[in-house]
Amino acid sequence: MTAYQLSLADYSEPITTAPASLLPKTALAIAAKGVGMNFQSRSERYQALKSVDLELKSGKIQLLMGPSGSGKTTLLSILAGILTPTEGSVRLLGQEITGMSRSQLARFRLENIGFIFQGFNLFPALTALENIEVALTVKGVRKNVAAKQARSLLAQVGLTEKANQLPRDLSGGQKQRVAIARALGGDPKLIMADEPTAALDSQNGHAVIELLHRLAKEQNRTVLMVTHDARIMDFADSVIQLEDGMLKQMVS
Ligand SMILES: Nc1ncnc2c1ncn2[C@@H]1O[C@H](COP(=O)(O)OP(=O)(O)OP(=O)(O)O)[C@@H](O)[C@H]1O
C-alpha cells in the first residue's frame, strides 16, 4: 500500500472551498521551507530529505524527477500532508499545514487535493460512473447530486459512453481518465500524481498528459507529478530534480 492510499480518509463534511478557477493565477499553491525527513528504523536513522525549499504557483504543472530512492515519493507525501516532515514547514494554498491535526489534514486533503496513482486504484466491482460517485459521496456529496456530478466529470474526461463499463473492460488510459475524473470530484485546486503514465503505452500516456495539461491551463489547477516519464517534460512548466534527498535543480 502506498502512502497515498491512506489519504482517502472517511471524512464526510461538505466541501466548502472556492472553485479552483477562482484562485488568482499568480498565487502560490505550494510553498515548502527547509523540509527535512528522517526515517527511524530500529537502531538506524535515514535522512531521506535534506533542507528542501520550493515554491510552486497555481496553474502550473511541476514534475518531480530523480533517481530511485532520491526522495520523490517522500517529498510528494509531505507536500500532500500525508507525511509530517521532521523539519521545516509546508504551506498549501496559503495555509500552513505542518501544524494541523490528523483530522484537519484529512479534511484539507479531501477538500483541496485530487490524487492520481500509477495503478489507478479503481474498485473492480464498480462501473466507471460508480467509482466516481463513491468518491463524491465520501466527500459529503448527497447521493442524487453525486450521480449527476459523476456524469459531468466523466464527460469532462471524454468517457460518457463508458459510464457503465467495469474497469476490466477499459483500456489502461481509459482507467486512468476515470481515476482523473474521480480525483476532480469536489473541484480540488491541487492534483498530486504518482507516476500517472507509468503503466500506459505511448498513445494512452499522451492522452492522459494532455488531459492533465488542460486541467492546469484551462481550470487553473496546480499539478505536481512524480514521474520518470521524459515524454511529460514538454508539457511541464518546470522540473524539480531530486538527488540523495536534496533539490538539485529546477528547470523552467
Ligand atoms: N517509511 C520509511 N522508513 C524508512 N525508510 C524509508 C521509508 N520511506 C522511504 N524510505 C527511504 O527513503 C528514501 C527515499 O524514498 P522514496 O520512496 O521517497 O524515493 P523515490 O525517489 O520515490 O524512489 P522510487 O523512484 O524508487 O519510487 C529511500 O532510501 C527509502 O528507502
Ligand as a Chemical Component Dictionary entry (heavy atoms), coordinates in Angstrom:
data_LIG
# 
_chem_comp.id                   LIG 
_chem_comp.type                 NON-POLYMER 
_chem_comp.pdbx_formal_charge   0 
_chem_comp.three_letter_code    LIG 
# 
loop_
_chem_comp_atom.comp_id 
_chem_comp_atom.atom_id 
_chem_comp_atom.alt_atom_id 
_chem_comp_atom.type_symbol 
_chem_comp_atom.charge 
_chem_comp_atom.model_Cartn_x 
_chem_comp_atom.model_Cartn_y 
_chem_comp_atom.model_Cartn_z 
_chem_comp_atom.pdbx_ordinal 
LIG N1  N1  N 0 8.900  4.550 5.934  1  
LIG C1  C1  C 0 10.206 4.520 5.651  2  
LIG N2  N2  N 0 11.107 4.047 6.550  3  
LIG C2  C2  C 0 12.431 4.030 6.278  4  
LIG N3  N3  N 0 12.971 4.486 5.129  5  
LIG C3  C3  C 0 12.117 4.953 4.191  6  
LIG C4  C4  C 0 10.701 4.999 4.390  7  
LIG N4  N4  N 0 10.127 5.532 3.276  8  
LIG C5  C5  C 0 11.127 5.790 2.420  9  
LIG N5  N5  N 0 12.329 5.459 2.963  10 
LIG C6  C6  C 0 13.644 5.617 2.329  11 
LIG O1  O1  O 0 13.774 6.983 1.917  12 
LIG C7  C7  C 0 14.450 7.043 0.655  13 
LIG C8  C8  C 0 13.577 7.811 -0.327 14 
LIG O2  O2  O 0 12.446 7.013 -0.639 15 
LIG P1  P1  P 0 11.358 7.473 -1.704 16 
LIG O3  O3  O 0 10.323 6.415 -1.784 17 
LIG O4  O4  O 0 10.918 8.840 -1.356 18 
LIG O5  O5  O 0 12.224 7.527 -3.033 19 
LIG P2  P2  P 0 11.741 7.716 -4.561 20 
LIG O6  O6  O 0 12.647 8.732 -5.153 21 
LIG O7  O7  O 0 10.292 7.984 -4.597 22 
LIG O8  O8  O 0 12.067 6.291 -5.168 23 
LIG P3  P3  P 0 11.352 5.474 -6.389 24 
LIG O9  O9  O 0 11.603 6.260 -7.647 25 
LIG O10 O10 O 0 12.079 4.163 -6.389 26 
LIG O11 O11 O 0 9.894  5.333 -6.052 27 
LIG C9  C9  C 0 14.722 5.600 0.234  28 
LIG O12 O12 O 0 16.066 5.281 0.548  29 
LIG C10 C10 C 0 13.755 4.785 1.052  30 
LIG O13 O13 O 0 14.264 3.508 1.323  31 
# 
loop_
_chem_comp_bond.comp_id 
_chem_comp_bond.atom_id_1 
_chem_comp_bond.atom_id_2 
_chem_comp_bond.value_order 
_chem_comp_bond.pdbx_ordinal 
LIG N1  C1  SING 1  
LIG C1  N2  SING 2  
LIG C1  C4  DOUB 3  
LIG N2  C2  DOUB 4  
LIG C2  N3  SING 5  
LIG N3  C3  DOUB 6  
LIG C3  C4  SING 7  
LIG C3  N5  SING 8  
LIG C4  N4  SING 9  
LIG N4  C5  DOUB 10 
LIG C5  N5  SING 11 
LIG N5  C6  SING 12 
LIG C6  O1  SING 13 
LIG C6  C10 SING 14 
LIG O1  C7  SING 15 
LIG C7  C8  SING 16 
LIG C7  C9  SING 17 
LIG C8  O2  SING 18 
LIG O2  P1  SING 19 
LIG P1  O3  DOUB 20 
LIG P1  O4  SING 21 
LIG P1  O5  SING 22 
LIG O5  P2  SING 23 
LIG P2  O6  DOUB 24 
LIG P2  O7  SING 25 
LIG P2  O8  SING 26 
LIG O8  P3  SING 27 
LIG P3  O9  DOUB 28 
LIG P3  O10 SING 29 
LIG P3  O11 SING 30 
LIG C9  O12 SING 31 
LIG C9  C10 SING 32 
LIG C10 O13 SING 33 
# 
